[in-house]
Amino acid sequence: MRIGIFYEHQLPKPWEPDSEHRLLKNAIEQVELADRVGIDYVWEVEHHFLDEYSHSSAPEVFLSACSQRTSRIRLGHGIIPLPVPFNHPARVAERVSTLDLVSDGRVDFGTGETSSEAELGGFGVPRETKRAQWEEALDAVTRMMVEEPFAGYDGAYVKMPVRNVVPKPLQKPHPPLWVACSRRETIHLAAEKGIGALSFAFVDVDEARTWVDDYYSTIASEDCVPGGFAVNPNLAVVLPFMCHQDEQTAIDRGLDGGHFMFYSLLHHYAFGRHRPGRTDIWQEFQERRSNFGFDRDIAAVTGKPLSISFYDVESKSLRGAVGTPEQVRGLLRAYADVGVDQVILIHQAGKNRHDDVCESLELFGKEVLPEFLERRDEEDAAKAERLAPAVGAAMARKQPPRTAPDDYEIAAVPAP
């Protein structure tokens, strides 16, 4: 099983003039440290207009900076919104390919639709067409990466004439494809398209087992018709994270951040009434957290094996991988045992302190990660061999790259 870290670039109020500057610089230092201790992936979102929850609107800039401070960690877009008003497919292909080149082929290309009203409304994306726009744009972007020249597109949402979209990515045919998933339905869709499933919902081990079983049975079925020009059979889940030798210290340093992470997501996506630039989500979180499953007293109970939720008689509260190295190791092993391919740890959340995050990463790299590093290459090779027949059959169902007419020309028009 692979291990990743994840960034929303959360910034709870109150803000200072240099808050965003320090946030990004600290995050780059954390990624550099993660690369050094052996973590496999860093994932960075693209969100717009979601103040406090995510100040990450230009992930390609952040990941490019990380690429020059690291040597081995993979750089994951998690995710680029593909509905056309967000990002024109040609610009997506150019950005992802350029990052792949400057990082020596370390990019993973996560995609998605997004669902917040702030973003959909801000860019004028009708909610009822966002899935169809994502599907068209995914097809167009991957063709831009492999067709030379791109043979054009005449869809309902993507319309573009023949052009040679350059540069091309270093990884061939293109970087591994993923899609953001929050429900079992989307996990199934990912498998139907032969792409990795990035589950950004907090799921317990038993639910993860069900998702893994459905995902891989679909990959092996005739329903799998690749959305790109390679199959990327992987399923990832996310967990709140903070590690310390003393469990209570881990709780004090990381529990509130994990709770705010999910509360602020629900504020923007589910129940909030947001006044842009005015609403104080952090203050609201302090007052209302227990009403939404983020009761600190329940989740802060010590001495138990870790899980997504800690329970009392009638209540539950989010916890995740917040605990000692032994506790965190046990939780990660449980996800590995049910077939999860990657666990993505969320440590940059709420008001979690930079120094605490770095100390947690150092300890994790020393006392937890070695168990998952020992056999990962061997396990990946065995998995590839096991899935080779299914992957080959799926690729046979994929429409191949097209060829543009040889006589297609673009006539230059002199400036007036």
C-alpha positions, 0 to 999 in steps of 0.5 A: 500500500502506498502513502500520500499526503493531502493539501487543501491549503486551509486557512481559518480566520482570523487572517493576518497580512502574511497568512497565505504567504506563510501557509504556502511556504510551510506547505512546501517545506512539509512536502520536501520533508515528506519526500525525504522520509519516503512518502509516495504522493502529495495531492493538491486540490483545485478549489475556487471561492471557498475561503477558510476551507481551501485557498488552493486555486492554482495547484499547478503553481504549487506542485511545480514549486514542490517539483523543484524541492523534491526528487521522488515523491509523486505530484498528484492533482487531486483534482483539476475540475474538468467542466469546461468553464473551469478549465479549457481542456487544451489548457489542462493538457498543457499544464499537466504535460508541462508539470510532468516534464519539469518533474521528470515524469512524476505527475498523477492526473486527478480529475473531477466535476466539483459540486459546491454552489460557490464554484459551480455558480461562480463559473456558470456550470449548470449542476445538471450538466457537470457530469457530462462536461467532465466525461467529454473533457476527460476524453478530449484532454487525454486525446490531446496528450496522445494525438499529434496533431489533436484531431479536433472535437465536436461535442456538446460542451467541448468544441475545438478544431485540429491543433497540435497541443504541445508539449506532450507529457513525459509519461506515455501515453499520459500521466495516470488518471484518477477521479474524485469520488465521494459515493459508491456510485462514483467509485463504480464509475471510476472502475467503468472508466479504468481510472483511479478512485480518489475517495475524499469521503472518510470511510471506515475499513468495512465500507472500504472493503465493499468499495474495493470489491466492487471496484476491482470486480468492475475493472475485470468486467466488460463494463470497463471501457477506459476513459484514457489510453491506459488503465490505472487500477487504484483506490485511495482513501483519506484520513485525518492524521497526526502522530506523536508518541503520546496519544493525548499530545497527538489528539491535542495537536491534530484532532481539532484540525481534522474536525474543522477540515470536514466541518468546513467542507460541509459548510460549503457543500451541504448546510452552510449559508455563506457570505463571501469574505464575511462569514467566520467559519472557524467561529461557527465551528467552535459553536456548532461542531458537536451538532455535526459529529465533531464532538471533541470529548467523544473523539478524544477518548484514549487507549482504543484502536483507531478508526474513522469514528469513536463511539459512545452509546448513541453518538460518534465523532470523527477521529482517523489516524490521530494517535501514536505510531502503534495506533496509526500503524494498526489502522493503516494495516487494516486498510491495506488488508482489505485491499486499499491501494493508497491511504492519503493522510490529511495533516494540513487542516484547521489550525494545525501548527507547522512545527507539529506537522513536521514532527509528526511526519518525521516520527511517521517516517521513522516508526510507521512507514518502513512496514509499508515500504518493505514490500510495495514494489513487489506487491505492485508487480504482483498486482500488475501481473494479476490484472494484466488480462483484465487491463488488456481486455479493457484496452481492446474496448477503447477507441484508439487515437485518431488521425487528423487530415494531412491537408488540414491547414491554419491560414495566418491572418496578418494584423491590421 
